């Protein structure tokens, strides 16, 4: 399952997040896969796509970052799969 995470850097401090990433890496548990990410031009937010079959893996990972980041989790479905679901109804 795919999850779009909207990460808001606490205190607007992207440097603290990147510093930890440089020191410790992503720190994702086995089974949680990083797909890609995009950073807002003003460094306020990160939009990150992650994949896993068990949402508890996301929880484990977020606990390692919760002091620096506030998370919003949105389960998403690729557009191609959505079209396949909707097409019979058209």
Phi, psi and omega per residue, in radians:
X1 nan 2.504 3.141
X2 -1.719 2.501 3.106
X3 -2.309 2.251 2.987
X4 -1.640 2.139 3.099
X5 -1.862 2.243 2.999
X6 -1.772 2.028 -3.105
X7 -1.846 2.175 3.056
X8 -1.845 2.106 -3.112
X9 -1.261 2.132 3.135
X10 -1.078 2.462 -3.114
X11 0.991 0.353 -3.123
X12 0.946 0.633 -3.033
X13 -1.856 1.366 3.104
X14 -1.154 -0.530 -3.129
X15 -1.047 -0.692 3.125
X16 -1.100 -0.685 3.133
X17 -1.160 -0.834 -3.133
X18 -1.178 -0.557 3.086
X19 -1.102 -0.819 3.129
X20 -1.128 -0.730 3.125
X21 -1.043 -0.718 3.123
X22 -1.117 -0.678 -3.095
X23 -1.366 -0.683 -2.970
X24 -2.120 -0.116 -3.088
X25 1.359 -2.919 -3.076
X26 -1.252 -0.493 3.133
X27 1.092 0.548 3.130
X28 -1.395 2.383 3.081
X29 -1.220 2.772 3.063
X30 -0.948 2.255 3.126
X31 1.786 -0.216 3.060
X32 -1.808 2.070 -3.035
X33 -1.938 2.228 3.037
X34 -1.344 2.233 -3.138
X35 -1.780 -0.769 3.135
X36 3.073 2.916 3.115
X37 -2.662 2.760 -3.130
X38 -2.408 2.368 -3.120
X39 -1.877 2.346 3.055
X40 -1.061 2.495 -3.052
X41 -1.007 -0.502 3.141
X42 -1.614 0.157 3.096
X43 1.170 0.277 -3.137
X44 -1.332 -0.670 -3.037
X45 -2.406 2.720 3.016
X46 -2.116 2.390 3.062
X47 -1.920 1.965 -2.990
X48 -2.142 2.310 3.095
X49 -1.783 2.155 -3.132
X50 -2.199 2.727 3.138
X51 -2.305 2.379 3.044
X52 -2.903 2.842 3.114
X53 -1.703 -0.179 -3.086
X54 -2.322 1.961 -3.086
X55 -1.072 -0.327 3.095
X56 -1.109 -0.474 3.081
X57 -1.128 -0.672 3.045
X58 -1.073 -0.754 -3.138
X59 -1.071 -0.780 3.119
X60 -1.027 -0.763 -3.114
X61 -1.184 -0.777 -3.105
X62 -1.108 -0.568 3.110
X63 -1.037 -0.510 3.141
X64 -1.326 -0.256 -3.080
X65 -2.092 -0.077 -2.980
X66 -1.081 -0.366 3.109
X67 -1.311 -0.319 -3.103
X68 -1.980 -0.335 -2.983
X69 -2.393 2.451 2.942
X70 -1.783 2.319 -3.027
X71 -1.924 2.501 2.897
X72 -2.148 2.255 -3.086
X73 -1.945 2.242 3.141
X74 -2.244 1.936 3.028
X75 -1.132 2.338 -3.115
X76 -2.276 2.746 3.109
X77 -2.167 2.320 3.104
X78 -0.989 2.520 -3.113
X79 -0.969 -0.713 -3.127
X80 -1.019 -0.741 3.126
X81 -1.208 -0.620 3.097
X82 -1.130 -0.722 3.096
X83 -1.053 -0.733 3.122
X84 -1.090 -0.607 -3.139
X85 -1.268 -0.704 -3.050
X86 -1.451 -0.531 -3.031
X87 -0.915 -0.764 3.123
X88 -1.062 -0.348 -3.118
X89 -1.577 -0.118 -3.102
X90 -1.443 nan nan
